[in-house]
Amino acid sequence: MKHWLEQTIFYEIYPQSFYDSNGDGIGDIAGIIAKLDYICELGCNALWLNPCYLSPFGDAGYDVSDYCLVAPRYGTNEDLENLFKEAHMRDMHVILDLVPGHTSTEHPWFKESCKDTENEYSKRYIWTDSIWTDVAKFDGIAGSLRGLYPRYGSVAVNFFSNQPALNYGFANPTEEWQSAVDSPEALATRQAIKDIMAFWLSKGCDGFRVDMAGSLVKNDYENVETIKLWQDIRQFLDETYPQSVLISEWGEPNKSLMAGFHMDFLLHFGPSHYMDLFRCENPYFRKDGKGNAYEFMKVYMQNYTLTNKKGLICIPSGNHDMQRIGKYLDDEELKLVFAFLLSMPGAPFIYYGDEIGMNHLSIPSVEGGYDRTGARTPMQWNSEKNYGFSTAPAEKLYTSQDLSEDAPYVSEKIRDKNSLWNEIQKLCKLRKNFSALSAFGTISFVYCEPESYPLVYLRTAGDEKILIALNPSEKETECPCPYQLEEIIYTLGKSIKITDGKLYVPAQSGGFIKVNEIEN
């Protein structure tokens, strides 16, 4: 039986900015339900929701104070269950954002751990035995809090100061206060996370995108113990919820897939060269032709080979943590970007608003967004008040919106048959119609040279071979081609052609071609 991930195209929703159903200026779950048909119409059949749990929102919900309770501003647990049901009625799946590495300082577990008397939660977090001990010198710990609580000790934090690190143990404990990975307290934390997962899976959730998945065990230099931890969780899921999906924010697919994740993200930070394609001084997909995709291809294929050519590497159009792609590329350039994203292995992820080319705004920080806040602005649905996002006064909106005269909005883009939105819809349909373009189809790069165009790769499933050729530059390009044309199934711009062992790709054009091997 095929896994549901094989033909899945995800749509990432930042809940507070998607659609406000009750006029309070903040998006909500009822608003997501109201727009499910829109998401289906675009061509996406799965949702990734950023955290919607109870939180003081010091980091936009990634500081959780109750994993099993929906934040009131989004609705109720019953609303979220209804979202699962409504999605499933449309043959869609929904994954939630799981934040297992840390909680908010407002979480009841943390409040109990801060007490100077020992209790059930005293070792739920990573506490030293002295407020003078610098816990941040250990691998995987960003900093510490001390002098704020009755307890005589400092506590590790994973990211912001309001996000104390949960205790999964140390791979190589060197201090008396450090727990082993198989200690009762480390195993209790692990069980607590299993319980949270089971809670939502039992309500109809289809899986999780896991925040900072590789960071749980500390001093774990090669992630050996963290891999074992996730393998244990995967075994638990296989025994109880075998169709549930785990997708990791890790950035090392050779480790994450071994750990039991179905897919891993190619991250915008680290050595992936993802930014070379879309977000740098000279993006590869900009028409001036000054970009370089070669280093990306090398790193991608290294990871691909390390994962036994499973290809389970997700490349998102963007997300809540990076500047919007619309800041760097115009709609015509973005059409080629999505031709790339929707023809690569793994599951594509479309960040809400990227399908209409929403721009990145320079606006004040909201809920710990800082420079990321400009990518989290309310969705632009139509030309009505607040672009149809909310009936609230503009000053009540989660963030300000794009007020430029040419700001895009959904209803306009749907009507325009030549829009980016309609091109993405066409590409989504195409991906679902050909096995070679699915998540599990194989890939090999046919042409990708340093500082050169076009970008050409072959997707294969069984006997089906589809050649993808993309030339974002303003000049016609050519390259050797060891295949013969069988059928052109998609053209963007002018038609590409194969003649006498060469592939010709016109300027700012691309195409998908069914091909055969050249017979000797």
Sequence and secondary structure as in RCSB ss.txt:
>XXXX:A:sequence
MKHWLEQTIFYEIYPQSFYDSNGDGIGDIAGIIAKLDYICELGCNALWLNPCYLSPFGDAGYDVSDYCLVAPRYG
TNEDLENLFKEAHMRDMHVILDLVPGHTSTEHPWFKESCKDTENEYSKRYIWTDSIWTDVAKFDGIAGSLRGLYP
RYGSVAVNFFSNQPALNYGFANPTEEWQSAVDSPEALATRQAIKDIMAFWLSKGCDGFRVDMAGSLVKNDYENVE
TIKLWQDIRQFLDETYPQSVLISEWGEPNKSLMAGFHMDFLLHFGPSHYMDLFRCENPYFRKDGKGNAYEFMKVY
MQNYTLTNKKGLICIPSGNHDMQRIGKYLDDEELKLVFAFLLSMPGAPFIYYGDEIGMNHLSIPSVEGGYDRTGA
RTPMQWNSEKNYGFSTAPAEKLYTSQDLSEDAPYVSEKIRDKNSLWNEIQKLCKLRKNFSALSAFGTISFVYCEP
ESYPLVYLRTAGDEKILIALNPSEKETECPCPYQLEEIIYTLGKSIKITDGKLYVPAQSGGFIKVNEIEN
>XXXX:A:secstr
   GGGG  EEEE GGGT  SSSSSS  HHHHHHTHHHHHHHT  EEEE   EE   SSTTSS SEEEEE TTT 
 HHHHHHHHHHHHHTT EEEEEE  SB  TTSHHHHHHTSSS  TTTTSB B SSTT  GGGSTT  EEE SSSS
SSS EEESSSTT BBB   BSS  STT  BTTSHHHHHHHHHHHHHHHHHHTTT  EEEETTGGGSSBT TT HH
HHHHHHHHHHHHHHH TT EEEES S HHHHTTTT SEEE  SSSTT THHHHSSSS TTSTT     HHHHHHH
HHHHHHTTT   EE BS  TTS  GGGT  HHHHHHHHHHHTTSSS  EEETTGGGT         TT GGGGGG
S     SSSGGGGS SS GGGSSS    STT   HHHHHH TTSHHHHHHHHHHHHHH GGGSTT EEEEEE  T
T   EEEEEEETTEEEEEEEE SSS EEEE  EEEEEEEEEESS  EEETTEEEE TTEEEEEEEEE   
